[in-house]
Amino acid sequence: MQNTEILNFIKHMRHDFNNCLQIIKGYIEIGCIPDIQIIIDNWVENMNNERIIFTCADAELSLHLYNTKFLVRKFGLNLVYDEINVIDSELLIIRNEPFSSLCLFRENNCVNLEELLVHVKLNETARGINMRFQIENSSPYKEYILKE
């Protein structure tokens, strides 16, 4: 990941965090403590879901996957990585995956324009990298195979 990409990534994180703080501040001003609890609970849940990204052996892969999570939000996808079993991250990074396949997935599953919660499984096999995507509470995973 280039320094410019890392900087943009940090800017996105700061922007989201600042928005969250502004919302909390507004709720404090009008005395809506239960709404603040919901926001904090959502942030804690998201951070727990993201833990798998940072347990990857490859730091570059972790940054790439976390950045992908931010990028696909523009297309209305909220990612939850359920499995990441990838040793050689080069193929994913060079081909900008799973971003490219997630864009196709969104086009093919554009039931409406609301945000979709998508579960992602990445597994490296002898055939390549198996990427599976599933919309929360829907049909089985859709599979994409990334080959060299």
Stockholm file with secondary structure:
# STOCKHOLM 1.0

chainA/1-148         MQNTEILNFIKHMRHDFNNCLQIIKGYIEIGCIPDIQIIIDNWVENMNNERIIFTCADAELSLHLYNTKFLVRKFGLNLVYDEINVIDSELLIIRNEPFSSLCLFRENNCVNLEELLVHVKLNETARGINMRFQIENSSPYKEYILKE
#=GR chainA/1-148 SS CCHHHHHHHHHHHHHHHHHHHHHHHHHHHHTCHHHHHHHHHHHHHHHHHHGGGGGSSCHHHHHHHHHHHHHGGGGTEEEEEEEEECSCCHHHHHTTTTHHHHHHHHHHTCSSSSCEEEEEEEEEETTEEEEEEEETTSSSCEEEEECC
#=GC SS_cons         CCHHHHHHHHHHHHHHHHHHHHHHHHHHHHTCHHHHHHHHHHHHHHHHHHGGGGGSSCHHHHHHHHHHHHHGGGGTEEEEEEEEECSCCHHHHHTTTTHHHHHHHHHHTCSSSSCEEEEEEEEEETTEEEEEEEETTSSSCEEEEECC
//
